[in-house]
Amino acid sequence: MRILITGGAGFIGSHIVDACREAGHQPFVVDDLSSGSRDNLPADVPFFEVDIRDQPSVAKVFAEVRPEAVCHQAAQMSVSRSVREPAFDAQVNLLGLVHIFDEAVKVGCQRLVFASSGGVLYGDVTEPADEDSPAAPISPYGISKWAGEKYLQFFVNEHKVQGVALRYANVYGPRQNPHGEAGVVAIFSQKMLRGETPRINGDGRYDRDYVYGPDVAAANLAALTKTLPEPFVAFNIGTGLKTDVNQLEEQVRKQVLRRLAADGRKVELAPAEHGPARPGDLRSSVVCAKRAENLLGWTPRVSLEEGLHRTVDWFADHAK
Ligand SMILES: NC(=O)c1ccc[n+]([C@@H]2O[C@H](COP(=O)([O-])OP(=O)(O)OC[C@H]3O[C@@H](n4cnc5c(N)ncnc54)[C@H](O)[C@@H]3O)[C@@H](O)[C@H]2O)c1
C-alpha cells in the first residue's frame, strides 16, 4: 500500500516508516524538518520537505504521490509552546491538519490515521481512562488535538473514508525529541550520560503512562491496515501502568550506570535535584488500551525496563 506519513522524519513518524517498510508497504514522507531529521530515514524513502501550512505545496505532493492511506504525525508538539504561541499551534495543528486531510480525500485516499493524545485529552485521571472518558483538554495543544479529531470525523462523514485517531500516552524511545510530551526520558538519559545532575520538577510525584515508540509504530500499522467496525474509531495507545518522575529517574539512572560501566567509564552521578514545579503539569495521566487490544489486536510488547535499556543505549551510541 502507498502510505503518506506526515512528520515521518520525526521520532514516532520514523518508527512508523520502519514498520511500514518491514510489512512490505511503500512509505512516502512529508516533513519540514523543524524538529525531525533526514538522518532518521532510510535514504531511499521518497521525501518531500514541505511545511503542512503551505497548502499549494501539500496539494502538489498529494497529486504526485496519490496515497491509499495517510498517517498524520506532523505537529507542533510542545505543550508549553502552544501556551506561549497559541496561534502558531493552531496554524500547524489545525490548519495544517485540514490541508492534509482535504488534499488526501481529493486524490481518493481511503484511510486517514491521526496522532492524537491521551496524555492531554483526559486531564487529571488516576485510574486508566478509556476512550469514552470526557475530554478535558486545557492547553491550546490539547484543544487542537481534540479539534483535530473532530475535523477527522467531518472528513470521514463527508467523504465516506475510514478514520482512526490514536490517542498516545507518553511515548519514549530511540530518536526521541526532548521537547515532546515524554521528553523527560530523553532529557534524563542525555544529562546522566554526560555525568550531569538531572533535575526533577517539583516533588516529582507526577504519574505518567510511558509507552515505547516502536510499539506505537506497530499500533499505527494496525490502524492503517485492519478492517474496523465503524468508519471512525478512536483508540488509546498506552500501557495502563503509572510511573512517577522519581521512579523514572531511578530507572534511567540504573540503565545509565549499566551502560557507563560497560563502556569502562567511571562517572559519579549526584542524586537528582528538585527544581520548582511546572505550572499546569497534570498530577496523573494514564490510559486504558483495551479497545486497541480488542479491535486492532495491539498490545504493548516492550516493558519500561527493556525500553529504557534500549533508549539509553541509543542515546549513548548517538552522543554528540
Ligand atoms: N511523543 C509523545 O509522547 C506524543 C504523545 C502524544 C501525541 N504525540 C503526537 O505524535 C506526533 C509525533 O510526535 P513526535 O513525538 O514524534 O514528535 P517529533 O517532533 O519528533 O515529530 C513531529 C514531526 O513533525 C514535523 N513537523 C512539525 N511541524 C511541521 C510542519 N509545519 N510541516 C511539516 N512537518 C512538520 C517535525 O519536523 C517532526 O519531524 C505528533 O502529532 C505529536 O503531537 C506525541
The ligand as a Gaussian input file, in Angstrom:
#p B3LYP/6-31G(d) Opt

LIG

0 1
 N        5.898000      11.978000      21.917000
 C        4.786000      11.859000      22.636000
 O        4.828000      11.495000      23.810000
 C        3.430000      12.127000      21.990000
 C        2.292000      11.920000      22.773000
 C        1.032000      12.175000      22.198000
 C        0.943000      12.586000      20.876000
 N        2.073000      12.786000      20.155000
 C        1.923000      13.213000      18.756000
 O        2.650000      12.326000      17.939000
 C        3.100000      13.007000      16.755000
 C        4.577000      12.779000      16.549000
 O        5.273000      13.346000      17.667000
 P        6.805000      13.041000      17.966000
 O        6.925000      12.832000      19.435000
 O        7.324000      12.024000      17.039000
 O        7.438000      14.461000      17.675000
 P        8.545000      14.934000      16.583000
 O        8.762000      16.387000      16.783000
 O        9.727000      14.033000      16.657000
 O        7.766000      14.686000      15.228000
 C        6.968000      15.668000      14.609000
 C        7.451000      15.798000      13.176000
 O        6.610000      16.741000      12.501000
 C        7.435000      17.616000      11.744000
 N        6.721000      18.897000      11.613000
 C        6.443000      19.801000      12.589000
 N        5.811000      20.861000      12.077000
 C        5.672000      20.628000      10.748000
 C        5.116000      21.362000       9.668000
 N        4.570000      22.578000       9.868000
 N        5.153000      20.837000       8.428000
 C        5.716000      19.612000       8.206000
 N        6.265000      18.875000       9.193000
 C        6.244000      19.371000      10.442000
 C        8.711000      17.755000      12.547000
 O        9.826000      18.184000      11.777000
 C        8.884000      16.338000      13.079000
 O        9.631000      15.544000      12.193000
 C        2.698000      14.470000      16.958000
 O        1.486000      14.707000      16.287000
 C        2.504000      14.578000      18.452000
 O        1.606000      15.624000      18.793000
 C        3.312000      12.564000      20.673000

